[in-house]
C-alpha cells in the first residue's frame, strides 16, 4: 500500500505527538472549528484491514473496531469515517475493487458508528481522495492513515495509525518524553513541513512525480528507479512543471504531448549530468517514451471527490457533529455481537470502557452549549461571575439531554452528501438527582499526554448504569461458572460505585470550574497550619514520594466577557489563564505507567480487565491535604517539624549521665558515635 520508499524519505519531518495532547490543545482549547474537538478523517477500509487481524472470541473483527471507537470517544475528537464509493478507480493494488459496500462488516460497522454518535459517509471515489479534499477545504483537521496517498491527493496534515507492528512505523516509532513508545503517541506530518525542509523539499507535484517514478497503488513505476533517484528528480522543478502542465493542458492532447516530449528530454539530461546535484550519482537511465502514464497521473492529480465537476466547493460538506453517544444502543449491540454481552458483564466492562466516553461526551456538549450562550450574550455589560455547568441546569437533566438523543436529520445536506440512514431511538428516561461529578481528588502531568495537566475526578455512574440497562434485552444469559477458573485478583466493583477518571484541566475548568475551585481552596486552607501533629504526619507521608508525584494545586482564576443569562443573573465566560494551557513544562517529569489500553493493534482486547489502573497520585482518603508544593518547601518543613532529639554528646556544663541499666544498646550506640567522631577528627 502507498508509495514504496516515500515514508523513509518523509520520516525526518514527522513529529511525535500525543493524540490526547493534540485533541485537547488543538481541538478543545484553540477551538478553531468552533466544535470543541479535533476533527479527524478516517478511511474505513484501512480499519477493516486492521480488524482482520483480530482473532478469538465471537465476532473478533467487530470487537477490534469497537475498541478503536472507544479510544476516539474518550477524547475530544470528532471523527469522520469515509467509505470507498462506486467511482473508485477500477484497478488498485493489483485487484479490481471498483465498487463500494463489498466488505462483509461494513453494515455492522455503520450501526456501531451510529450508536457512538460518529458521522460516516460514502465517497464518490476513493475515501482517501475525499478526505484529502475535505482537509484542503478545512472541514477536517487531519487524516488518520497508514500510507501516504492522502498527501499525493493534496492533504495538508496526516496522522499515522498507532501501532508498532505496522510496517510503515517500525523504522520510525513515535516516542514520548521518556523516549519510550506507547499507545498514545503517533507521528504527525504536515505538507508545509515536507516542502520547507531543505533535505526533503517536496511539493505536491514532487510527491506525485516520486510516485510515478517509484511506483504506487496504480502501477509499478519505472524499472531500476529507486527511492533515491525518484527523490532527486522530484526535488527539481520538473515535478511542478509536470503538474501545472497537466492541469492546464489535459483537455488539449496535442499540446500536452509536445510538452511531455520536451520535458522528458530535460529529465533524461539531468539523469546523465546531475547538474542540480540532487541525485546520488549520474546514471545512464532514461525515462520511457510513454512516461508518465496519463491515467495514473489523472488518478493522483485530479482524483474523483465531492468537488469533481463543480465550479465551487459545497458548504454542505462540513461535519455536522449532531449525534450523541447512545449507551443503550451500544449495550444492545454488545449483547448481540460479543460473547460477554450479558447484563452483568456489560455493566462491568462499560465501567472502564464506556463511562469515560460518556463523561467526555457530556463535557464537550456542555462546553458547546456554554459557547453558544456566550455568543448570544456577547457585548452585554454586567457583573462577572464564573460560568459553567450550573447555568445549564442540573446534572441529571444534562445527562438525559446529551446521552441517547438523536438530533433531527438535515435532509437538505443529505441531498448532496450520502451520510447514511438514521438508526436513532428514544432515549431512556433518567430518574433521580444524583450528581455525576462528585469532586476533584488529585492531579497529574503524565508523559502519555506530553505533560498535559489533568485532574482526577470522582464520578458517580448511577445514571449511566440506568441508561445502559435500558438497552439490554436479556437475550444472552450469564454462562455457568467453570470449575478451576481463577478468581480475579481485584474484586469487581459495584455497578454504582464511584469511579475516578483523569480529565484534562482545561475542559473541566471551562465546564465545571467550581470543582477545581473547591479542590484548590481545600488544599490551600489545609496548608495554612493545621497543627504540629498534622505537619509531622505530612512529612512522614511524603518522605518516600518524588516531587513528580506531588499533587498540583494551581490557583484558578476566571475571566470572561460580560453576559446576562436567561434567568436574569449576570455571568462571565470562563477563560483559562496561561497556567491552564496544555503546553508542557520545559522539563518534563516522566511518570512510569503500565498502559493496558487497546489501540490500533491486533492483540485480543478482551484480555484487558481494567483499563483504568493508573496509580493515583493523590489518595484523598486518609490524606490530610497538608503537603509542600516543591522539594525546597518539603525540605524546610521536614526541618521545622522534625521532633527535637537529645544530643548524644554530653555538654560541658552537665554532670555525668546516670547509669542506664535497662538499655545496653544505647551505650553501644554512644560508643560507636564517639568512635566515628574520633575517626573524622583524625581524617581532618
Helices and strands as residue ranges (DSSP letters): H 6-10, G 11-13, E 15-18, H 19-22, I 23-29, E 38-43, H 44-51, H 60-73, E 77-83, E 91-92, E 95-96, H 106-116, E 119-122, H 127-137, E 142-145, H 149-152, E 157-160, E 185-190, H 191-196, H 204-214, H 227-235, H 238-249, H 253-273, H 294-301, G 315-317, H 327-337, H 343-353, H 355-376, G 389-392, H 395-402, H 411-414, E 437-445, G 447-449, E 453-459, H 462-471, E 499-504, H 505-511, H 513-527, H 532-542, G 547-549, E 562-564, E 570-572, G 578-580, G 605-607, H 631-641, H 664-683
